[in-house]
Amino acid sequence: MNLTLAEAIILGGQIEKTAESVKHLEIVIAPPSVFIYPIFERLKARPDNLHFALQNSMWDDEGAYTGEISLSMVRGVCRYAIIGHSERRKIFKEESREIAKKVLFALSKKITPIVCVGEQQRFHLEDHYQSEVARMKKDGGILQEIKDSLQLVPEKEIGRVIISYEPIWAIGTGNAASGAYAAAICHIIKQQMEADYGNRADDLRVLYGGSVDSANCREFMMQPSIDGLLVGGASLKSSEFAKICQISSEVKSGKLV
C-alpha cells in the first residue's frame, strides 16, 4: 500500500525501461489493485518479459465479498496473483484453508499463484538439521504450511505453482537471510515437493523474499535452489530495482560467476 497513482505510473514506466534492457529474466509487478488498469494502459507496448500480478485475490468470481478483487476483473491483464503473503496471514488472519481455495481458483482461471510461506524465527540448520526439518513438518512449520496451502491443487497442476519462501523475521527488517541459509530452505522445500509429487514438481519454482536489495540479490540468485526473488521495499525505488534486475539477468545469463 504505497505511492499515489501518478507516482505508480512513473515507476511503472521506469520498470518498463528496465525490462527492455535485460534478458533471461521475467519481471512481474504487483501494483495496488486500483492502479493496475491505469498502469497496464500506459504500458501496453511493454516487452514480453514484463507481466502483472495481483497482491491478493478471492476464491470466487463474484458475490457479496465487499472489498475483495475477483480474478475475472483482471482477465487479460494479470498473469499472476500473490496469495498468502505473511502480512495477509498475520494482519488479516488468513488461514491456509482459505489460501488453498484461492490457489485452486487461480489455477482454474489460468492465473499463476505465487504462494508465500515462511517461519517466524530462524531455523538452526547448522547444528540441528534433521530435527529442524522435522519441525518444519509439524503444525506451524513451513512444510506443513505448504502442504495445507496446496491441499486442493490437483497433482497434475502442481508444476504451475510458484512458492515464495519469505522468512518473516527478515521481511522489512533489513536483516535478510544469508544466501546459504535461504538456499538450504528452498532446497528442503523442493525436496519435499519432489517427495510429495514426484516429477510433476519438476517445473515448480521457488523464490526467495525478505529484505532483498541490490547488495544481496547476487548472493541469492547464484543459488541453484532459488529460481527468483520476491522484492518488497526495494521495488519502490526504480534505480534500486533496476540494479536488482540487471544483476539477476547477468547471473541467469552466466556472466556473473
MIDOSE-1310 file (N, C-alpha, C; in nm, 2 decimals, decimal comma, always signed):
residues 257
mnlt	+0,09/-0,12/+0,00/+0,00/+0,00/+0,00/+0,09/+0,12/+0,00; +0,14/+0,16/-0,12/+0,23/+0,27/-0,13/+0,21/+0,35/-0,26; +0,25/+0,47/-0,26/+0,25/+0,56/-0,38/+0,12/+0,61/-0,41; +0,12/+0,73/-0,48/+0,00/+0,78/-0,55/-0,01/+0,72/-0,69
laea	-0,12/+0,74/-0,75/-0,14/+0,69/-0,89/-0,03/+0,75/-0,98; -0,01/+0,88/-0,97/+0,09/+0,95/-1,06/+0,23/+0,89/-1,04; +0,26/+0,87/-0,91/+0,40/+0,81/-0,88/+0,41/+0,66/-0,93; +0,30/+0,59/-0,91/+0,29/+0,45/-0,96/+0,31/+0,44/-1,11
iilg	+0,25/+0,53/-1,18/+0,26/+0,53/-1,33/+0,40/+0,56/-1,37; +0,46/+0,66/-1,30/+0,60/+0,69/-1,33/+0,69/+0,57/-1,31; +0,67/+0,51/-1,19/+0,75/+0,39/-1,15/+0,73/+0,27/-1,25; +0,61/+0,25/-1,30/+0,58/+0,15/-1,40/+0,66/+0,18/-1,53
gqie	+0,66/+0,30/-1,57/+0,73/+0,34/-1,69/+0,88/+0,31/-1,68; +0,94/+0,34/-1,56/+1,08/+0,32/-1,54/+1,11/+0,17/-1,53; +1,02/+0,09/-1,48/+1,04/-0,05/-1,47/+1,03/-0,11/-1,62; +0,94/-0,05/-1,70/+0,93/-0,10/-1,84/+1,06/-0,08/-1,91
ktae	+1,13/+0,03/-1,89/+1,26/+0,06/-1,95/+1,36/-0,05/-1,90; +1,36/-0,08/-1,77/+1,45/-0,18/-1,72/+1,42/-0,32/-1,79; +1,29/-0,35/-1,80/+1,26/-0,48/-1,86/+1,31/-0,49/-2,01; +1,31/-0,38/-2,07/+1,35/-0,37/-2,21/+1,50/-0,40/-2,22
svkh	+1,58/-0,37/-2,12/+1,72/-0,37/-2,12/+1,78/-0,50/-2,07; +1,70/-0,59/-2,01/+1,75/-0,71/-1,95/+1,70/-0,84/-2,03; +1,78/-0,94/-2,02/+1,74/-1,07/-2,09/+1,75/-1,18/-1,99; +1,69/-1,29/-2,03/+1,70/-1,41/-1,94/+1,62/-1,39/-1,81
leiv	+1,53/-1,30/-1,81/+1,46/-1,26/-1,68/+1,31/-1,23/-1,71; +1,23/-1,28/-1,62/+1,09/-1,25/-1,62/+1,06/-1,15/-1,51; +1,00/-1,04/-1,54/+0,97/-0,94/-1,43/+0,82/-0,93/-1,42; +0,78/-0,94/-1,29/+0,63/-0,93/-1,26/+0,61/-0,82/-1,16
iapp	+0,53/-0,72/-1,19/+0,50/-0,62/-1,10/+0,36/-0,63/-1,04; +0,34/-0,60/-0,92/+0,21/-0,62/-0,85/+0,17/-0,48/-0,78; +0,12/-0,39/-0,86/+0,07/-0,26/-0,81/-0,05/-0,28/-0,72; -0,09/-0,19/-0,64/-0,22/-0,19/-0,57/-0,32/-0,21/-0,68
svfi	-0,43/-0,28/-0,64/-0,53/-0,32/-0,75/-0,59/-0,20/-0,82; -0,61/-0,09/-0,74/-0,67/+0,03/-0,81/-0,58/+0,10/-0,91; -0,45/+0,06/-0,91/-0,36/+0,12/-1,00/-0,33/+0,03/-1,12; -0,38/-0,10/-1,12/-0,34/-0,19/-1,22/-0,38/-0,15/-1,36
ypif	-0,51/-0,11/-1,38/-0,55/-0,08/-1,51/-0,49/+0,05/-1,57; -0,48/+0,16/-1,49/-0,41/+0,27/-1,55/-0,26/+0,24/-1,59; -0,19/+0,17/-1,51/-0,05/+0,13/-1,54/-0,05/+0,04/-1,66; -0,14/-0,06/-1,67/-0,15/-0,15/-1,78/-0,17/-0,08/-1,91
erlk	-0,26/+0,02/-1,91/-0,29/+0,10/-2,03/-0,17/+0,18/-2,07; -0,09/+0,23/-1,98/+0,03/+0,31/-2,01/+0,14/+0,22/-2,07; +0,14/+0,09/-2,03/+0,25/+0,00/-2,06/+0,20/-0,10/-2,17; +0,11/-0,07/-2,25/+0,06/-0,16/-2,35/+0,17/-0,20/-2,45
arpd	+0,27/-0,12/-2,47/+0,38/-0,16/-2,56/+0,50/-0,22/-2,49; +0,47/-0,27/-2,37/+0,58/-0,32/-2,28/+0,64/-0,45/-2,35; +0,76/-0,48/-2,31/+0,83/-0,60/-2,36/+0,76/-0,73/-2,31; +0,79/-0,84/-2,38/+0,72/-0,96/-2,35/+0,76/-1,02/-2,21
nlhf	+0,87/-0,97/-2,15/+0,91/-1,03/-2,02/+0,86/-0,95/-1,90; +0,77/-0,86/-1,93/+0,71/-0,78/-1,82/+0,56/-0,81/-1,80; +0,52/-0,86/-1,68/+0,39/-0,90/-1,65/+0,33/-0,84/-1,53; +0,20/-0,86/-1,51/+0,13/-0,80/-1,39/+0,08/-0,91/-1,30
alqn	+0,07/-0,87/-1,17/+0,01/-0,96/-1,07/-0,08/-0,89/-0,97; -0,17/-0,96/-0,92/-0,25/-0,90/-0,81/-0,17/-0,93/-0,68; -0,19/-0,84/-0,58/-0,13/-0,86/-0,45/-0,21/-0,96/-0,36; -0,33/-0,98/-0,40/-0,42/-1,07/-0,33/-0,54/-1,10/-0,43
smwd	-0,61/-1,21/-0,40/-0,73/-1,24/-0,49/-0,83/-1,32/-0,40; -0,95/-1,33/-0,46/-1,06/-1,40/-0,40/-1,07/-1,54/-0,46; -1,15/-1,63/-0,39/-1,17/-1,77/-0,44/-1,30/-1,78/-0,52; -1,36/-1,67/-0,56/-1,49/-1,68/-0,63/-1,49/-1,57/-0,74
dega	-1,57/-1,59/-0,84/-1,58/-1,50/-0,95/-1,65/-1,37/-0,91; -1,76/-1,38/-0,83/-1,84/-1,27/-0,79/-1,92/-1,30/-0,66; -1,98/-1,20/-0,60/-2,06/-1,23/-0,48/-2,04/-1,12/-0,38; -2,10/-1,15/-0,26/-2,10/-1,05/-0,15/-1,97/-1,06/-0,07
ytge	-1,87/-1,01/-0,14/-1,73/-1,01/-0,07/-1,68/-0,86/-0,08; -1,74/-0,78/+0,00/-1,71/-0,64/-0,01/-1,56/-0,61/+0,01; -1,50/-0,54/-0,08/-1,36/-0,50/-0,08/-1,26/-0,60/-0,14; -1,32/-0,72/-0,19/-1,23/-0,82/-0,25/-1,22/-0,80/-0,40
isls	-1,12/-0,86/-0,46/-1,10/-0,85/-0,60/-1,11/-0,99/-0,67; -1,20/-0,99/-0,77/-1,22/-1,11/-0,85/-1,11/-1,13/-0,96; -1,07/-1,25/-0,98/-0,97/-1,27/-1,09/-1,04/-1,24/-1,23; -1,17/-1,25/-1,24/-1,24/-1,21/-1,36/-1,22/-1,06/-1,39
mvrg	-1,20/-0,98/-1,29/-1,19/-0,84/-1,31/-1,06/-0,80/-1,37; -0,96/-0,89/-1,37/-0,83/-0,86/-1,42/-0,79/-0,96/-1,53; -0,89/-1,03/-1,59/-0,87/-1,12/-1,70/-0,80/-1,05/-1,82; -0,70/-1,11/-1,87/-0,63/-1,04/-1,98/-0,53/-0,94/-1,94
vcry	-0,52/-0,91/-1,81/-0,43/-0,81/-1,75/-0,32/-0,88/-1,66; -0,37/-0,95/-1,57/-0,28/-1,02/-1,47/-0,25/-1,16/-1,51; -0,13/-1,20/-1,51/-0,10/-1,35/-1,52/-0,07/-1,42/-1,39; -0,05/-1,34/-1,29/-0,01/-1,39/-1,16/-0,09/-1,33/-1,05
aiig	-0,10/-1,40/-0,93/-0,16/-1,35/-0,81/-0,08/-1,39/-0,69; -0,04/-1,30/-0,61/+0,03/-1,33/-0,48/-0,07/-1,38/-0,38; -0,05/-1,49/-0,32/-0,15/-1,55/-0,23/-0,08/-1,59/-0,10; -0,14/-1,55/+0,01/-0,09/-1,60/+0,14/+0,03/-1,52/+0,19
hser	+0,05/-1,40/+0,14/+0,17/-1,32/+0,19/+0,16/-1,32/+0,34; +0,27/-1,31/+0,41/+0,28/-1,31/+0,55/+0,19/-1,20/+0,62; +0,19/-1,09/+0,55/+0,10/-0,98/+0,60/-0,04/-1,01/+0,59; -0,08/-1,08/+0,49/-0,22/-1,13/+0,48/-0,25/-1,23/+0,59
rkif	-0,16/-1,32/+0,61/-0,18/-1,42/+0,72/-0,18/-1,36/+0,86; -0,09/-1,26/+0,88/-0,07/-1,21/+1,02/-0,18/-1,10/+1,05; -0,19/-1,00/+0,96/-0,27/-0,89/+0,99/-0,42/-0,92/+0,96; -0,45/-0,99/+0,85/-0,59/-1,02/+0,82/-0,63/-1,16/+0,85
kees	-0,55/-1,23/+0,92/-0,58/-1,36/+0,98/-0,62/-1,46/+0,88; -0,56/-1,45/+0,76/-0,59/-1,55/+0,65/-0,53/-1,69/+0,70; -0,60/-1,79/+0,68/-0,56/-1,92/+0,72/-0,53/-2,01/+0,60; -0,46/-2,12/+0,61/-0,42/-2,20/+0,50/-0,54/-2,26/+0,42
reia	-0,65/-2,29/+0,49/-0,76/-2,34/+0,42/-0,83/-2,24/+0,33; -0,82/-2,11/+0,36/-0,87/-2,01/+0,27/-0,77/-1,99/+0,16; -0,64/-1,99/+0,19/-0,54/-1,97/+0,09/-0,55/-2,09/-0,01; -0,57/-2,21/+0,04/-0,59/-2,33/-0,05/-0,70/-2,30/-0,15
kkvl	-0,81/-2,25/-0,11/-0,92/-2,22/-0,20/-0,88/-2,11/-0,31; -0,81/-2,01/-0,26/-0,76/-1,91/-0,36/-0,66/-1,97/-0,46; -0,57/-2,06/-0,42/-0,48/-2,12/-0,51/-0,55/-2,20/-0,61; -0,64/-2,28/-0,57/-0,72/-2,37/-0,66/-0,79/-2,28/-0,76
fals	-0,86/-2,18/-0,72/-0,94/-2,09/-0,80/-0,85/-2,02/-0,90; -0,73/-1,97/-0,86/-0,64/-1,91/-0,95/-0,60/-2,00/-1,06; -0,56/-2,12/-1,03/-0,53/-2,22/-1,13/-0,64/-2,24/-1,23; -0,76/-2,25/-1,18/-0,88/-2,27/-1,27/-0,90/-2,16/-1,36
kkit	-0,85/-2,04/-1,33/-0,86/-1,92/-1,41/-0,74/-1,89/-1,50; -0,65/-1,99/-1,50/-0,52/-1,98/-1,57/-0,43/-1,87/-1,52; -0,44/-1,84/-1,39/-0,36/-1,74/-1,32/-0,26/-1,82/-1,24; -0,13/-1,78/-1,25/-0,03/-1,85/-1,17/-0,02/-1,80/-1,03
pivc	-0,05/-1,88/-0,93/-0,04/-1,84/-0,79/+0,10/-1,84/-0,74; +0,14/-1,73/-0,68/+0,27/-1,71/-0,61/+0,23/-1,73/-0,46; +0,26/-1,85/-0,40/+0,21/-1,88/-0,27/+0,33/-1,86/-0,17; +0,30/-1,77/-0,07/+0,40/-1,73/+0,02/+0,40/-1,81/+0,15
vgeq	+0,52/-1,85/+0,20/+0,53/-1,92/+0,32/+0,66/-1,87/+0,39; +0,66/-1,89/+0,52/+0,78/-1,85/+0,60/+0,77/-1,87/+0,74; +0,88/-1,87/+0,81/+0,89/-1,90/+0,96/+0,90/-1,77/+1,04; +0,85/-1,77/+1,16/+0,87/-1,66/+1,25/+1,01/-1,64/+1,30
qrfh	+1,08/-1,75/+1,33/+1,21/-1,74/+1,38/+1,31/-1,83/+1,30; +1,43/-1,78/+1,30/+1,53/-1,85/+1,22/+1,55/-2,00/+1,26; +1,56/-2,09/+1,16/+1,59/-2,23/+1,19/+1,74/-2,24/+1,21; +1,78/-2,34/+1,29/+1,92/-2,36/+1,32/+1,97/-2,49/+1,25
ledh	+1,99/-2,47/+1,12/+2,02/-2,59/+1,04/+2,16/-2,64/+1,06; +2,25/-2,55/+1,10/+2,39/-2,58/+1,11/+2,41/-2,70/+1,21; +2,35/-2,69/+1,32/+2,37/-2,78/+1,43/+2,26/-2,88/+1,45; +2,14/-2,85/+1,40/+2,02/-2,94/+1,42/+1,94/-2,96/+1,30
yqse	+2,01/-3,00/+1,19/+1,95/-3,01/+1,06/+1,82/-3,10/+1,06; +1,84/-3,23/+1,10/+1,73/-3,33/+1,10/+1,62/-3,29/+1,19; +1,65/-3,24/+1,31/+1,54/-3,20/+1,40/+1,47/-3,08/+1,35; +1,54/-2,99/+1,29/+1,47/-2,87/+1,23/+1,39/-2,90/+1,11
varm	+1,43/-2,99/+1,03/+1,35/-3,03/+0,91/+1,22/-3,10/+0,97; +1,24/-3,18/+1,07/+1,12/-3,24/+1,13/+1,03/-3,14/+1,19; +1,08/-3,03/+1,25/+0,99/-2,93/+1,30/+0,92/-2,85/+1,19; +0,98/-2,84/+1,07/+0,91/-2,78/+0,96/+0,79/-2,86/+0,91
kkdg	+0,79/-2,99/+0,94/+0,68/-3,07/+0,90/+0,56/-3,08/+1,00; +0,58/-3,01/+1,12/+0,48/-3,01/+1,22/+0,39/-2,89/+1,20; +0,27/-2,89/+1,27/+0,18/-2,78/+1,26/+0,25/-2,65/+1,29; +0,23/-2,55/+1,20/+0,30/-2,43/+1,22/+0,44/-2,42/+1,14
gilq	+0,49/-2,53/+1,10/+0,61/-2,54/+1,02/+0,59/-2,51/+0,88; +0,69/-2,46/+0,81/+0,67/-2,42/+0,67/+0,63/-2,53/+0,57; +0,68/-2,65/+0,60/+0,65/-2,76/+0,51/+0,50/-2,80/+0,53; +0,46/-2,79/+0,65/+0,31/-2,82/+0,68/+0,23/-2,71/+0,62
eikd	+0,28/-2,58/+0,63/+0,21/-2,47/+0,57/+0,19/-2,48/+0,42; +0,30/-2,53/+0,36/+0,29/-2,55/+0,21/+0,19/-2,66/+0,18; +0,20/-2,77/+0,26/+0,10/-2,88/+0,23/-0,04/-2,83/+0,25; -0,07/-2,76/+0,35/-0,20/-2,71/+0,38/-0,25/-2,61/+0,27
slql	-0,16/-2,52/+0,23/-0,19/-2,42/+0,13/-0,21/-2,48/-0,01; -0,16/-2,60/-0,04/-0,17/-2,66/-0,17/-0,26/-2,78/-0,16; -0,33/-2,80/-0,06/-0,41/-2,92/-0,03/-0,51/-2,95/-0,14; -0,56/-2,85/-0,21/-0,67/-2,86/-0,31/-0,62/-2,87/-0,45
vpek	-0,49/-2,85/-0,47/-0,43/-2,85/-0,60/-0,42/-2,99/-0,66; -0,48/-3,01/-0,78/-0,46/-3,15/-0,84/-0,31/-3,17/-0,87; -0,27/-3,29/-0,85/-0,12/-3,32/-0,87/-0,07/-3,28/-1,01; -0,15/-3,29/-1,11/-0,11/-3,26/-1,25/-0,09/-3,11/-1,26
eigr	-0,14/-3,03/-1,17/-0,13/-2,88/-1,18/-0,01/-2,83/-1,09; +0,05/-2,91/-1,02/+0,15/-2,86/-0,92/+0,26/-2,78/-0,98; +0,30/-2,82/-1,10/+0,41/-2,75/-1,17/+0,38/-2,61/-1,21; +0,25/-2,57/-1,20/+0,22/-2,43/-1,24/+0,22/-2,34/-1,12
viis	+0,25/-2,40/-1,00/+0,25/-2,32/-0,88/+0,39/-2,26/-0,86; +0,40/-2,14/-0,80/+0,53/-2,08/-0,76/+0,52/-2,06/-0,61; +0,62/-2,11/-0,54/+0,63/-2,09/-0,39/+0,73/-1,98/-0,36; +0,69/-1,89/-0,28/+0,78/-1,78/-0,24/+0,82/-1,80/-0,09
yepi	+0,94/-1,84/-0,07/+0,99/-1,85/+0,07/+1,03/-1,72/+0,12; +0,96/-1,67/+0,23/+0,99/-1,54/+0,28/+1,00/-1,55/+0,44; +1,12/-1,57/+0,49/+1,13/-1,57/+0,64/+1,07/-1,45/+0,70; +0,97/-1,46/+0,79/+0,90/-1,35/+0,84/+1,00/-1,26/+0,92
waig	+1,10/-1,32/+0,98/+1,19/-1,24/+1,06/+1,28/-1,15/+0,98; +1,28/-1,17/+0,85/+1,37/-1,10/+0,76/+1,29/-0,99/+0,68; +1,16/-1,00/+0,68/+1,08/-0,91/+0,59/+1,08/-0,77/+0,65; +1,13/-0,67/+0,57/+1,12/-0,53/+0,61/+1,22/-0,49/+0,72
tgna	+1,30/-0,58/+0,76/+1,39/-0,56/+0,87/+1,53/-0,51/+0,83; +1,56/-0,53/+0,70/+1,70/-0,51/+0,65/+1,79/-0,62/+0,69; +1,74/-0,72/+0,76/+1,82/-0,84/+0,80/+1,78/-0,96/+0,72; +1,83/-0,96/+0,60/+1,80/-1,07/+0,51/+1,87/-1,20/+0,55
asga	+1,81/-1,31/+0,51/+1,88/-1,44/+0,53/+2,00/-1,44/+0,45; +2,10/-1,52/+0,49/+2,22/-1,54/+0,40/+2,18/-1,62/+0,28; +2,26/-1,61/+0,18/+2,23/-1,69/+0,06/+2,23/-1,84/+0,09; +2,33/-1,88/+0,17/+2,34/-2,02/+0,21/+2,21/-2,07/+0,28
yaaa	+2,17/-1,99/+0,38/+2,05/-2,03/+0,46/+1,93/-2,03/+0,37; +1,90/-1,93/+0,29/+1,79/-1,93/+0,20/+1,79/-2,05/+0,10; +1,91/-2,07/+0,05/+1,92/-2,19/-0,04/+1,89/-2,32/+0,02; +1,93/-2,33/+0,15/+1,91/-2,46/+0,22/+1,76/-2,48/+0,24
ichi	+1,69/-2,37/+0,28/+1,54/-2,38/+0,30/+1,47/-2,41/+0,17; +1,51/-2,34/+0,06/+1,45/-2,36/-0,07/+1,48/-2,51/-0,12; +1,60/-2,56/-0,09/+1,63/-2,70/-0,13/+1,54/-2,79/-0,05; +1,52/-2,77/+0,08/+1,43/-2,86/+0,16/+1,29/-2,85/+0,10
ikqq	+1,25/-2,74/+0,06/+1,11/-2,72/+0,01/+1,10/-2,80/-0,12; +1,20/-2,79/-0,21/+1,20/-2,87/-0,33/+1,20/-3,02/-0,31; +1,28/-3,06/-0,22/+1,29/-3,20/-0,18/+1,16/-3,25/-0,14; +1,09/-3,17/-0,05/+0,96/-3,22/+0,00/+0,86/-3,22/-0,12
mead	+0,86/-3,13/-0,21/+0,77/-3,12/-0,32/+0,79/-3,24/-0,41; +0,92/-3,28/-0,43/+0,95/-3,39/-0,51/+0,90/-3,52/-0,44; +0,92/-3,53/-0,31/+0,87/-3,65/-0,24/+0,72/-3,66/-0,24; +0,65/-3,55/-0,24/+0,50/-3,55/-0,24/+0,44/-3,57/-0,38
ygnr	+0,51/-3,51/-0,49/+0,45/-3,50/-0,62/+0,54/-3,57/-0,73; +0,66/-3,62/-0,69/+0,74/-3,68/-0,80/+0,78/-3,59/-0,90; +0,79/-3,63/-1,03/+0,84/-3,55/-1,14/+0,74/-3,44/-1,18; +0,62/-3,45/-1,12/+0,52/-3,34/-1,15/+0,56/-3,21/-1,09
addl	+0,65/-3,21/-0,99/+0,70/-3,09/-0,93/+0,83/-3,04/-1,00; +0,87/-3,10/-1,11/+0,99/-3,05/-1,17/+0,99/-2,91/-1,22; +0,87/-2,86/-1,26/+0,85/-2,73/-1,31/+0,82/-2,62/-1,21; +0,80/-2,67/-1,08/+0,76/-2,58/-0,98/+0,88/-2,49/-0,94
rvly	+0,85/-2,36/-0,93/+0,96/-2,27/-0,90/+0,95/-2,22/-0,75; +1,07/-2,19/-0,69/+1,08/-2,14/-0,56/+1,15/-2,01/-0,56; +1,09/-1,91/-0,50/+1,16/-1,78/-0,49/+1,20/-1,75/-0,35; +1,29/-1,65/-0,33/+1,32/-1,60/-0,20/+1,28/-1,46/-0,19
ggsv	+1,22/-1,42/-0,08/+1,18/-1,29/-0,05/+1,21/-1,25/+0,10; +1,25/-1,13/+0,12/+1,28/-1,09/+0,26/+1,40/-1,00/+0,26; +1,38/-0,86/+0,26/+1,49/-0,76/+0,26/+1,58/-0,78/+0,15; +1,53/-0,81/+0,03/+1,62/-0,83/-0,09/+1,65/-0,69/-0,14
dsan	+1,78/-0,67/-0,18/+1,82/-0,54/-0,24/+1,94/-0,57/-0,33; +1,99/-0,46/-0,39/+2,09/-0,48/-0,50/+2,23/-0,53/-0,44; +2,24/-0,51/-0,31/+2,37/-0,55/-0,24/+2,37/-0,70/-0,21; +2,25/-0,77/-0,20/+2,25/-0,91/-0,16/+2,18/-1,00/-0,27
cref	+2,12/-0,94/-0,37/+2,05/-1,02/-0,47/+2,14/-1,12/-0,54; +2,26/-1,08/-0,57/+2,35/-1,17/-0,64/+2,37/-1,30/-0,56; +2,39/-1,28/-0,43/+2,41/-1,40/-0,34/+2,29/-1,50/-0,35; +2,17/-1,45/-0,36/+2,05/-1,53/-0,37/+2,04/-1,60/-0,51
mmqp	+2,06/-1,51/-0,61/+2,04/-1,56/-0,74/+2,15/-1,67/-0,79; +2,26/-1,67/-0,72/+2,37/-1,76/-0,75/+2,33/-1,90/-0,70; +2,23/-1,92/-0,61/+2,20/-2,04/-0,55/+2,11/-2,13/-0,65; +2,15/-2,25/-0,67/+2,08/-2,34/-0,77/+1,93/-2,37/-0,72
sidg	+1,91/-2,36/-0,59/+1,77/-2,40/-0,54/+1,68/-2,28/-0,54; +1,73/-2,16/-0,57/+1,65/-2,03/-0,57/+1,63/-1,99/-0,72; +1,50/-1,99/-0,76/+1,47/-1,96/-0,90/+1,44/-1,82/-0,93; +1,42/-1,73/-0,82/+1,39/-1,59/-0,85/+1,37/-1,52/-0,71
llvg	+1,33/-1,40/-0,72/+1,32/-1,32/-0,60/+1,18/-1,25/-0,59; +1,13/-1,24/-0,47/+1,01/-1,16/-0,44/+1,06/-1,03/-0,37; +1,06/-0,92/-0,44/+1,12/-0,80/-0,40/+1,02/-0,71/-0,33; +1,04/-0,66/-0,21/+0,95/-0,57/-0,14/+0,98/-0,43/-0,16
gasl	+1,03/-0,37/-0,05/+1,05/-0,22/-0,04/+1,15/-0,17/-0,15; +1,24/-0,25/-0,19/+1,34/-0,21/-0,29/+1,28/-0,19/-0,43; +1,16/-0,25/-0,45/+1,09/-0,23/-0,58/+1,03/-0,10/-0,59; +1,02/-0,02/-0,48/+0,96/+0,11/-0,49/+1,06/+0,22/-0,54
ksse	+1,19/+0,18/-0,55/+1,29/+0,27/-0,59/+1,34/+0,22/-0,73; +1,31/+0,30/-0,83/+1,34/+0,24/-0,97/+1,48/+0,21/-0,99; +1,57/+0,30/-0,94/+1,72/+0,27/-0,97/+1,76/+0,15/-0,89; +1,71/+0,13/-0,77/+1,75/+0,01/-0,69/+1,69/-0,12/-0,76
faki	+1,57/-0,11/-0,80/+1,50/-0,23/-0,86/+1,57/-0,26/-1,00; +1,61/-0,16/-1,07/+1,69/-0,18/-1,20/+1,82/-0,25/-1,17; +1,89/-0,22/-1,06/+2,01/-0,28/-1,03/+1,99/-0,43/-1,00; +1,88/-0,46/-0,92/+1,85/-0,60/-0,89/+1,82/-0,68/-1,02
cqis	+1,74/-0,62/-1,11/+1,71/-0,68/-1,23/+1,83/-0,71/-1,32; +1,92/-0,61/-1,32/+2,04/-0,62/-1,41/+2,13/-0,73/-1,35; +2,15/-0,73/-1,22/+2,24/-0,83/-1,16/+2,18/-0,97/-1,18; +2,05/-0,98/-1,16/+1,98/-1,11/-1,17/+1,99/-1,16/-1,32
sevk	+1,98/-1,07/-1,41/+1,99/-1,10/-1,55/+2,13/-1,16/-1,59; +2,23/-1,09/-1,53/+2,37/-1,13/-1,56/+2,39/-1,27/-1,50; +2,34/-1,29/-1,38/+2,36/-1,43/-1,31/+2,29/-1,53/-1,40; +2,17/-1,50/-1,44/+2,10/-1,60/-1,52/+2,17/-1,63/-1,66
sgkl	+2,23/-1,53/-1,71/+2,30/-1,55/-1,84/+2,44/-1,61/-1,83; +2,48/-1,62/-1,70/+2,61/-1,68/-1,68/+2,73/-1,58/-1,68; +2,70/-1,45/-1,69/+2,80/-1,35/-1,69/+2,87/-1,33/-1,56; +2,79/-1,35/-1,45/+2,84/-1,33/-1,31/+2,87/-1,47/-1,25
v	+3,00/-1,49/-1,21/+3,03/-1,61/-1,15/+3,11/-1,59/-1,02
